[in-house]
């Protein structure tokens, strides 16, 4: 079984994650997200947002997109 190796791009607000994913789509970068449930947000302070994962081979390009969307 072959697949794409992914890396964590970051943890973002839902609004930022949506804008980032749109840009990743436009750039043709493979991505997936992990959203936390309301209960997880209550029980675990570190699970406050949406985690975005991207194709490891295009991680630097994806990071540049994040900087354009949310700033430094």
C-alpha positions as CSV (number, residue, x, y, z in Angstrom):
1,X,0.0,0.0,0.0
2,X,1.4,3.4,-1.0
3,X,0.3,6.8,0.2
4,X,1.3,10.3,0.8
5,X,3.5,11.1,3.8
6,X,1.9,14.0,5.6
7,X,3.2,16.5,8.2
8,X,1.3,18.8,10.6
9,X,1.1,22.2,9.1
10,X,-0.4,23.7,12.2
11,X,-3.5,24.2,14.4
12,X,-5.8,27.0,13.3
13,X,-9.2,28.6,14.0
14,X,-11.9,27.2,11.8
15,X,-12.0,30.3,9.7
16,X,-8.3,30.3,9.1
17,X,-8.3,26.6,8.3
18,X,-11.1,27.0,5.7
19,X,-9.1,29.8,4.0
20,X,-5.9,27.8,4.1
21,X,-7.5,24.6,2.7
22,X,-9.0,26.6,-0.2
23,X,-5.5,27.9,-1.0
24,X,-4.0,24.4,-0.7
25,X,-6.6,23.1,-3.1
26,X,-5.8,25.9,-5.6
27,X,-2.1,24.9,-5.4
28,X,-2.8,21.2,-5.8
29,X,-1.4,20.3,-2.4
30,X,-2.7,17.1,-0.8
31,X,-4.2,17.9,2.6
32,X,-6.5,16.7,5.4
33,X,-7.8,18.1,8.6
34,X,-8.6,16.9,12.1
35,X,-11.3,18.9,13.8
36,X,-11.9,18.7,17.5
37,X,-15.3,18.0,19.0
38,X,-16.9,20.3,21.6
39,X,-16.2,17.8,24.4
40,X,-12.5,17.6,23.5
41,X,-12.2,21.3,23.6
42,X,-13.7,21.4,27.1
43,X,-11.5,18.5,28.4
44,X,-8.3,19.3,26.6
45,X,-7.1,22.9,26.4
46,X,-4.6,22.0,23.6
47,X,-7.5,20.9,21.3
48,X,-8.9,24.3,20.6
49,X,-8.8,24.3,16.8
50,X,-8.5,22.5,13.5
51,X,-5.2,20.8,12.7
52,X,-4.2,20.8,9.1
53,X,-1.9,18.2,7.6
54,X,-0.2,18.4,4.2
55,X,1.9,16.4,1.8
56,X,5.4,16.3,3.4
57,X,7.1,17.0,0.1
58,X,5.2,20.3,-0.3
59,X,5.4,21.4,3.3
60,X,7.4,24.6,2.7
61,X,5.1,25.7,0.0
62,X,2.1,25.0,2.3
63,X,3.8,27.0,5.1
64,X,4.2,30.0,2.7
65,X,0.4,29.8,2.1
66,X,-0.2,29.9,5.9
67,X,2.0,33.0,6.2
68,X,0.0,34.7,3.4
69,X,-3.4,33.8,5.0
70,X,-2.7,34.4,8.7
71,X,0.6,36.3,8.8
72,X,3.7,35.5,10.7
